[in-house]
């Protein structure tokens, strides 16, 4: 456990892995926005912009939830579990290097959130 916060190390590591996932989501959204310039001729520009904007918004909402999880909010841990499941399903259908890195980080982060030491942290107060 962290001496100052009472937060288990597993939760802290999970928090940082979720932050990596959020950053990767923002990067993916930005890449989607910038890749539109080459796709405007075939009509894909609008879809890529929308996908990029949605990806960035989702990452920012996820960032808020990640900070709540770090603070011991069980509802945030459950929401992140659902997001992890959705991300696993999404990566299976849309393979990419960034997606694979994010997938590995999400799987490890999710496991860490549900270790016995972590469970006690989320059950307090």
N, C-alpha and C positions, 0 to 999 in steps of 0.2 A: 504494500500500500504506500501511496505517497504520504509522507509525514505531514505535510501542511494541509492537504485537502481531504484526507481520508479516502481518496479515490484509489481503487486498486490499479496496479500497474497495467493489468490487462485492459481496463477501460481506457486508460490514457493512450495505450498503443492503438487500441481500436479507434479512438478519436482521431489520431494522426493518420491512420490508414483511410478513414472516411474523408479527412481533409484532402488527401491525395486524390481520392475518387472525385471529389467536388472540383478540384483544380483540373483534372482530366476532362470532366464534363464541360467546364468552361472553355477549355482549349478546343474540344471537339465542336462546341457551338461556334466559336470564333472561326475555326477552319471552315465550317459550313457556310458562314457568312462570306468569307473571302473566296471560297471556291465557286461562288455564284457567277463571278465575272466570266469564267470560261464556259459556263453552261447557259448563258442567256440566249444563245442562238438556237438551242434545241428545246427551249421552253422549260427547262429545269430550274432556272434561276429563282423563281418565286418559291418553289418547294424547298430549295436549299436555304433560302433566307428564313422561311418559316421554321424549318427544322433547327436552324442555328439559334434563332431567338427562343424557341421553345426549350431547347437544350440548355441555354444559359439561364432561363427562368427556373427550370427544374433544379439546376445545380445551386442556384441561390436559395431556393426553398429548402433544399437538402442541407445546405450550410447552416441555416437556422436550426433545423432539427438535430444536426450533429452537435451543435453547442448545447442543446437541451439534453441530449443523451449524456454528454460529458458531465452535466450538472446532476445526473442521477434520475432524470425523468423517465419512468418506465414506459410511458406512452410513446416517447421518442424512440426508445429501443425497439418497440413493436413496429412503429412506422418504418424504421430503418430495416427491420427484418423483411417487411413487405417490399420495400424498394430493392433490397438485395435479391429477393426472389425474382422480381420483375427484371432486374438487370441481368441475372443469369439467363432468363428466358430470352431477353433481347439480344444478348451476345451470341447465343446459339444461332439465332437467325441472321445476325449481321456481324460477321467476324472481322475484327481489325486488331492491329497491334495495341492501340490505345485502349480499345475495349477489353483486350485480354489482360493488360496490366491492371485496369480498373476491376475486372472480374476477380483476379487473384486477390487484390487488396480488399474488395468487398467480402469475399468468402472468409478471409482471415479475420477481418474486422468483426464480422457477424459472429463467428465462432467465439472470439474473445469477449464479446458482449454477453454471451450466455454461459461462460465458465462459472463454476460454483463461487469463486471469489467475487465475480462480477454480480451474480444474482443477489447476494447480500447487500451490495451497494444500491441496487435498484429497489430493493424492498424496504430500505430504511425510510422513515418519514414519509 
